[in-house]
């Protein structure tokens, strides 16, 4: 037994002694082998994030450039995906639409995750009337239809000078945080009865220290997984709202491209609908596959299952 423990300790030390790039490469190879669909999804995620970050450098033309002489032109050497009814390059608008969708998706998930984590951890660990008050408020908020909340907020904001992009981030965050708060609260309630938490409390650690050092690190994998799987839902919600006409006016959006040009000029220029539709589908698929693989890796009960 002692020899086995020594051998394991030597193996761990040998692995830690390897260069960082070797460890990253080994972990990446293991991930690709065990979760090929998750690896494919991660490539799609990296692809769309790259488009969003480097849109000004990647796009072949300026986003507002108009070429009326080539309006509704099909794919060509100058315009790989053709143009719309006023001569905008479809590929350029598609790339800039990725920036809007990814920004709103990540922004909404980040904001809702921060609020849900604070409420869920504090509510479950505090207990008593605090937990009851927060719980009843969350129950009442969940009873409200998400679509009504989104349309009401964006309908009011459209009549003001508030930035619609930020308003959409806030609206989507408000539609998500309540349900996630209940998930985090349930996880914290289960962690509260663990021996290491009771030992920390018995040693005199205050509530803030216990939550920071013992509760939050153990809830973090759940937070990562739920956030990863929520991003495609936020992207899909943004596209749906833009399709209905509640998106930021004047900014390229996949949903807006489908709604305005895609429906009206689809028969003459099919790429006006096919290109944004494919972008929405691939981005949602990529984030879902990556989120599922990440869940399997971070949850010990699911390791080794599925592809």
C-alpha positions in Angstrom: 0.0 0.0 0.0 2.8 2.4 0.9 4.7 1.6 -2.3 1.5 2.3 -4.4 1.0 5.6 -2.6 4.7 6.6 -3.2 4.4 5.6 -6.9 1.2 7.7 -7.3 2.8 10.7 -5.6 5.8 10.4 -7.9 3.5 10.2 -10.9 1.7 13.4 -9.8 4.9 15.2 -9.3 6.3 14.1 -12.6 3.1 15.4 -14.4 3.3 18.7 -12.6 7.0 19.0 -13.6 6.1 18.9 -17.3 5.9 22.2 -19.2 2.6 23.9 -19.3 2.2 23.6 -23.1 2.7 19.8 -22.8 0.0 19.5 -20.1 -2.4 21.6 -22.2 -1.7 19.6 -25.3 -2.2 16.3 -23.4 -5.4 17.5 -21.9 -6.7 18.7 -25.3 -5.9 15.4 -26.9 -7.7 13.5 -24.1 -10.7 15.8 -24.5 -10.8 15.2 -28.3 -10.5 11.5 -27.9 -13.2 11.1 -25.2 -15.6 13.8 -26.4 -15.2 14.3 -30.2 -18.6 16.1 -30.5 -17.6 18.3 -27.7 -14.3 19.1 -29.4 -16.1 19.9 -32.6 -18.5 22.2 -30.6 -15.5 23.9 -29.0 -14.1 24.6 -32.4 -17.4 26.2 -33.5 -17.4 28.3 -30.2 -13.8 29.5 -30.9 -14.7 30.3 -34.5 -17.7 32.5 -33.6 -15.9 34.2 -30.7 -13.0 34.9 -33.1 -15.5 36.4 -35.6 -17.0 38.6 -32.8 -13.6 39.9 -31.5 -11.9 40.5 -34.8 -14.9 41.5 -37.0 -13.3 44.8 -38.1 -10.2 43.0 -39.4 -11.9 39.9 -40.8 -14.8 41.5 -42.7 -14.0 42.2 -46.3 -15.8 45.5 -46.4 -17.0 48.2 -44.1 -20.2 47.3 -42.4 -22.1 50.3 -43.9 -20.7 50.1 -47.4 -23.4 50.2 -50.1 -23.1 49.1 -53.7 -26.4 49.8 -55.5 -25.1 48.6 -58.8 -24.8 45.1 -57.4 -27.9 44.9 -55.2 -29.3 41.4 -54.7 -26.3 39.9 -56.5 -25.5 36.3 -56.0 -22.3 34.8 -54.6 -19.3 35.9 -56.6 -15.5 36.6 -56.3 -16.2 40.1 -55.0 -19.1 39.1 -52.7 -18.8 35.6 -51.5 -22.3 35.4 -50.1 -23.9 38.0 -52.4 -25.5 41.3 -51.5 -28.9 42.5 -50.1 -31.4 44.8 -51.7 -29.3 48.0 -51.1 -25.9 46.4 -51.9 -24.7 45.5 -48.4 -22.2 42.6 -48.5 -23.9 39.6 -46.8 -20.7 38.1 -45.5 -19.7 41.4 -43.8 -23.1 41.8 -42.1 -22.9 38.1 -41.1 -19.5 38.7 -39.4 -20.7 41.8 -37.6 -23.9 40.0 -36.6 -21.7 37.5 -34.8 -20.3 40.3 -32.7 -23.7 41.4 -31.7 -25.1 37.9 -30.9 -22.0 36.7 -29.0 -21.8 40.0 -27.0 -25.4 39.9 -26.0 -25.3 36.2 -25.3 -22.2 36.3 -23.1 -23.3 39.6 -21.5 -26.8 38.3 -20.5 -25.4 35.0 -19.1 -22.7 36.8 -17.2 -25.1 39.3 -15.6 -27.7 36.6 -14.7 -25.0 34.3 -13.4 -23.6 36.9 -11.0 -27.0 37.8 -9.6 -28.2 34.2 -9.4 -25.0 33.1 -7.6 -25.2 35.9 -5.0 -28.9 35.2 -4.3 -28.7 31.4 -4.4 -25.6 31.1 -2.1 -26.7 33.8 0.3 -30.3 32.5 0.5 -29.4 28.9 1.0 -26.6 29.5 3.5 -28.6 32.1 5.5 -31.8 30.1 5.8 -34.7 31.2 8.0 -36.7 34.2 6.9 -34.1 35.4 4.5 -34.3 32.2 2.5 -38.1 32.4 2.6 -38.3 36.0 1.5 -35.9 35.4 -1.4 -37.5 32.2 -2.3 -41.0 33.7 -2.5 -39.7 36.6 -4.6 -38.0 34.1 -7.0 -41.2 32.0 -7.3 -43.3 35.1 -8.1 -40.7 36.2 -10.8 -40.7 32.8 -12.4 -44.5 32.9 -12.7 -44.1 35.9 -15.1 -43.9 34.9 -18.8 -40.4 35.5 -20.1 -41.6 36.8 -23.5 -43.8 39.4 -21.9 -40.9 40.6 -19.7 -38.6 40.9 -22.7 -41.1 42.6 -25.0 -42.2 45.0 -22.3 -38.7 46.1 -21.3 -37.5 46.5 -24.9 -40.8 48.2 -26.0 -40.3 50.8 -23.3 -36.6 51.3 -24.0 -37.1 51.8 -27.7 -38.9 55.1 -27.0 -35.9 56.4 -25.0 -32.3 57.1 -25.8 -31.0 54.0 -23.9 -28.7 51.8 -25.9 -30.8 48.8 -27.1 -27.9 46.4 -27.0 -27.4 47.0 -23.2 -31.2 46.9 -22.7 -31.4 43.5 -24.4 -28.6 42.2 -22.2 -30.4 43.4 -19.1 -33.8 42.0 -20.3 -32.4 38.6 -21.1 -30.5 38.5 -17.8 -33.8 39.3 -16.0 -35.6 36.5 -17.8 -32.9 33.9 -16.8 -31.6 34.6 -13.3 -34.6 33.4 -11.3 -34.6 29.8 -12.6 -30.8 29.5 -12.1 -31.0 30.9 -8.6 -33.2 28.0 -7.6 -30.6 25.5 -9.0 -27.7 27.1 -7.2 -29.8 27.3 -4.0 -30.5 23.6 -4.1 -26.8 22.8 -4.6 -25.8 25.0 -1.6 -28.4 23.5 0.7 -26.8 20.1 -0.1 -23.3 21.4 0.5 -24.2 23.0 3.9 -24.5 19.6 5.5 -21.1 18.3 4.3 -18.6 17.5 7.1 -15.9 20.0 5.9 -18.4 22.9 6.0 -19.5 21.9 9.6 -15.8 21.6 10.5 -15.1 25.1 9.2 -18.0 26.5 11.1 -16.9 24.7 14.3 -13.4 26.1 13.9 -14.9 29.6 14.1 -15.0 30.6 10.4 -17.6 33.3 9.7 -20.3 33.1 7.1 -18.3 35.0 4.4 -15.2 32.9 4.8 -17.2 29.6 4.6 -19.1 30.7 1.5 -15.9 32.0 -0.2 -13.6 29.1 0.7 -15.9 26.1 0.9 -19.3 26.7 -0.7 -18.5 28.7 -3.8 -15.6 26.6 -5.1 -17.8 23.5 -4.9 -20.7 25.2 -6.7 -18.3 26.7 -9.4 -18.5 23.6 -11.7 -22.3 23.8 -11.7 -22.1 27.5 -12.5 -19.7 26.9 -15.4 -21.9 24.2 -16.9 -25.2 26.1 -16.6 -23.6 29.2 -18.0 -22.1 27.4 -21.0 -25.5 25.8 -21.9 -27.3 29.1 -21.4 -25.3 31.0 -24.0 -26.9 29.4 -27.0 -30.4 30.0 -25.5 -29.5 33.7 -25.1 -28.2 33.9 -28.7 -31.4 32.2 -30.0 -33.5 34.7 -27.9 -31.6 37.6 -29.3 -32.1 36.4 -32.8 -35.8 35.9 -32.1 -36.3 39.4 -30.7 -34.4 40.9 -33.6 -36.6 38.9 -36.0 -39.7 40.4 -34.3 -38.2 43.9 -34.7 -37.0 44.5 -31.1 -33.3 44.4 -31.8 -30.9 47.3 -32.1 -31.8 49.4 -35.1 -29.1 50.0 -37.7 -26.8 47.2 -36.4 -26.3 44.0 -38.3 -28.1 41.1 -36.6 -28.8 37.5 -37.7 -32.4 37.7 -36.7 -32.9 41.0 -38.4 -31.3 39.7 -41.6 -33.8 36.8 -41.6 -36.8 39.0 -40.9 -36.2 41.9 -43.3 -34.3 40.7 -46.3 -34.5 37.0 -45.9 -38.3 36.8 -46.1 -38.7 39.4 -48.8 -35.9 38.5 -51.2 -35.3 34.8 -50.5 -36.3 33.6 -53.9 -34.0 36.0 -55.7 -31.1 35.8 -53.3 -31.4 32.7 -51.2 -28.2 33.5 -49.2 -30.1 36.3 -47.5 -31.9 33.7 -45.5 -29.6 30.6 -45.7 -26.5 32.4 -44.4 -27.9 33.9 -41.1 -30.0 30.8 -40.6 -26.9 28.6 -40.8 -25.0 31.0 -38.5 -27.7 30.8 -35.8 -27.9 27.0 -36.1 -24.2 26.3 -36.0 -23.6 28.7 -33.1 -26.4 27.1 -31.0 -25.2 23.6 -32.0 -21.6 24.4 -31.1 -22.3 25.9 -27.7 -24.7 23.0 -26.9 -22.2 20.3 -27.8 -19.4 22.1 -25.9 -21.6 22.6 -22.8 -22.7 19.0 -22.8 -19.1 17.8 -23.0 -18.1 20.2 -20.2 -20.9 18.9 -18.0 -19.7 15.3 -18.5 -16.2 16.3 -17.6 -17.0 18.4 -14.5 -19.6 16.0 -13.1 -17.8 12.8 -11.8 -21.0 10.8 -12.1 -21.1 11.4 -15.9 -17.4 10.9 -16.7 -16.8 8.4 -19.4 -20.4 8.4 -20.6 -21.4 9.3 -24.2 -19.5 11.1 -26.9 
